[in-house]
Amino acid sequence: MADDFYGLNQTVRWIGVVEDNRDPSQLGRCKVRILGWYSDDKNLAPADCLPWAQEQFSPGVKSFTAQKVGEW
């Protein structure tokens, strides 16, 4: 079994639109509608059903800027 596959240790990169940025745990997470994974129909996949996602930081970045609702 390969130990260097995409998604190892539950890390997966994707593109999506921020639906909610009010993280109750204040960990800098946001709820994101992932392109091609969640329906665009908010009746089928409402924002409150989306999982919390952690933003990936580039090497050397030392500060966090909250993503705004509607940003990709």
C-alpha positions as protocol buffer text, in pm:
chain_id: "A"
residue {
  index: 1
  type: MET
  ca { x: 0 y: 0 z: 0 }
}
residue {
  index: 2
  type: ALA
  ca { x: 134 y: 344 z: -92 }
}
residue {
  index: 3
  type: ASP
  ca { x: 195 y: 582 z: 195 }
}
residue {
  index: 4
  type: ASP
  ca { x: 210 y: 903 z: -7 }
}
residue {
  index: 5
  type: PHE
  ca { x: -133 y: 919 z: -169 }
}
residue {
  index: 6
  type: TYR
  ca { x: -346 y: 1232 z: -203 }
}
residue {
  index: 7
  type: GLY
  ca { x: -562 y: 1268 z: 107 }
}
residue {
  index: 8
  type: LEU
  ca { x: -331 y: 1081 z: 345 }
}
residue {
  index: 9
  type: ASN
  ca { x: -413 y: 1168 z: 706 }
}
residue {
  index: 10
  type: GLN
  ca { x: -746 y: 1319 z: 595 }
}
residue {
  index: 11
  type: THR
  ca { x: -577 y: 1615 z: 423 }
}
residue {
  index: 12
  type: VAL
  ca { x: -754 y: 1695 z: 99 }
}
residue {
  index: 13
  type: ARG
  ca { x: -731 y: 2015 z: -103 }
}
residue {
  index: 14
  type: TRP
  ca { x: -1037 y: 2152 z: -282 }
}
residue {
  index: 15
  type: ILE
  ca { x: -1199 y: 2471 z: -408 }
}
residue {
  index: 16
  type: GLY
  ca { x: -1523 y: 2606 z: -270 }
}
residue {
  index: 17
  type: VAL
  ca { x: -1720 y: 2909 z: -160 }
}
residue {
  index: 18
  type: VAL
  ca { x: -1737 y: 3018 z: 205 }
}
residue {
  index: 19
  type: GLU
  ca { x: -2091 y: 2982 z: 340 }
}
residue {
  index: 20
  type: ASP
  ca { x: -2030 y: 3056 z: 711 }
}
residue {
  index: 21
  type: ASN
  ca { x: -1726 y: 3197 z: 893 }
}
residue {
  index: 22
  type: ARG
  ca { x: -1864 y: 3215 z: 1249 }
}
residue {
  index: 23
  type: ASP
  ca { x: -1664 y: 2927 z: 1400 }
}
residue {
  index: 24
  type: PRO
  ca { x: -1811 y: 2861 z: 1747 }
}
residue {
  index: 25
  type: SER
  ca { x: -1476 y: 2715 z: 1859 }
}
residue {
  index: 26
  type: GLN
  ca { x: -1285 y: 3019 z: 1728 }
}
residue {
  index: 27
  type: LEU
  ca { x: -1029 y: 2799 z: 1550 }
}
residue {
  index: 28
  type: GLY
  ca { x: -1039 y: 2992 z: 1222 }
}
residue {
  index: 29
  type: ARG
  ca { x: -1254 y: 2735 z: 1045 }
}
residue {
  index: 30
  type: CYS
  ca { x: -1533 y: 2807 z: 798 }
}
residue {
  index: 31
  type: LYS
  ca { x: -1812 y: 2612 z: 632 }
}
residue {
  index: 32
  type: VAL
  ca { x: -1740 y: 2577 z: 263 }
}
residue {
  index: 33
  type: ARG
  ca { x: -1957 y: 2454 z: -24 }
}
residue {
  index: 34
  type: ILE
  ca { x: -1699 y: 2244 z: -209 }
}
residue {
  index: 35
  type: LEU
  ca { x: -1720 y: 2270 z: -587 }
}
residue {
  index: 36
  type: GLY
  ca { x: -1835 y: 1938 z: -734 }
}
residue {
  index: 37
  type: TRP
  ca { x: -1902 y: 1778 z: -395 }
}
residue {
  index: 38
  type: TYR
  ca { x: -2196 y: 1965 z: -243 }
}
residue {
  index: 39
  type: SER
  ca { x: -2504 y: 2064 z: -440 }
}
residue {
  index: 40
  type: ASP
  ca { x: -2549 y: 2428 z: -540 }
}
residue {
  index: 41
  type: ASP
  ca { x: -2910 y: 2383 z: -428 }
}
residue {
  index: 42
  type: LYS
  ca { x: -2909 y: 2514 z: -71 }
}
residue {
  index: 43
  type: ASN
  ca { x: -3234 y: 2326 z: -2 }
}
residue {
  index: 44
  type: LEU
  ca { x: -3053 y: 1996 z: -67 }
}
residue {
  index: 45
  type: ALA
  ca { x: -2735 y: 2096 z: 120 }
}
residue {
  index: 46
  type: PRO
  ca { x: -2800 y: 2384 z: 361 }
}
residue {
  index: 47
  type: ALA
  ca { x: -2499 y: 2566 z: 507 }
}
residue {
  index: 48
  type: ASP
  ca { x: -2568 y: 2436 z: 859 }
}
residue {
  index: 49
  type: CYS
  ca { x: -2512 y: 2079 z: 728 }
}
residue {
  index: 50
  type: LEU
  ca { x: -2170 y: 2157 z: 577 }
}
residue {
  index: 51
  type: PRO
  ca { x: -1866 y: 2043 z: 780 }
}
residue {
  index: 52
  type: TRP
  ca { x: -1618 y: 2289 z: 929 }
}
residue {
  index: 53
  type: ALA
  ca { x: -1303 y: 2326 z: 719 }
}
residue {
  index: 54
  type: GLN
  ca { x: -958 y: 2452 z: 818 }
}
residue {
  index: 55
  type: GLU
  ca { x: -777 y: 2685 z: 580 }
}
residue {
  index: 56
  type: GLN
  ca { x: -435 y: 2577 z: 462 }
}
residue {
  index: 57
  type: PHE
  ca { x: -160 y: 2829 z: 522 }
}
residue {
  index: 58
  type: SER
  ca { x: 142 y: 2884 z: 302 }
}
residue {
  index: 59
  type: PRO
  ca { x: 486 y: 2828 z: 457 }
}
residue {
  index: 60
  type: GLY
  ca { x: 598 y: 3135 z: 648 }
}
residue {
  index: 61
  type: VAL
  ca { x: 246 y: 3271 z: 709 }
}
residue {
  index: 62
  type: LYS
  ca { x: 213 y: 3359 z: 1077 }
}
residue {
  index: 63
  type: SER
  ca { x: -122 y: 3534 z: 1094 }
}
residue {
  index: 64
  type: PHE
  ca { x: -477 y: 3433 z: 1018 }
}
residue {
  index: 65
  type: THR
  ca { x: -727 y: 3639 z: 820 }
}
residue {
  index: 66
  type: ALA
  ca { x: -1085 y: 3512 z: 839 }
}
residue {
  index: 67
  type: GLN
  ca { x: -1237 y: 3430 z: 503 }
}
residue {
  index: 68
  type: LYS
  ca { x: -1545 y: 3631 z: 412 }
}
residue {
  index: 69
  type: VAL
  ca { x: -1877 y: 3470 z: 323 }
}
residue {
  index: 70
  type: GLY
  ca { x: -1898 y: 3444 z: -56 }
}
residue {
  index: 71
  type: GLU
  ca { x: -1520 y: 3424 z: -110 }
}
residue {
  index: 72
  type: TRP
  ca { x: -1373 y: 3134 z: -304 }
}
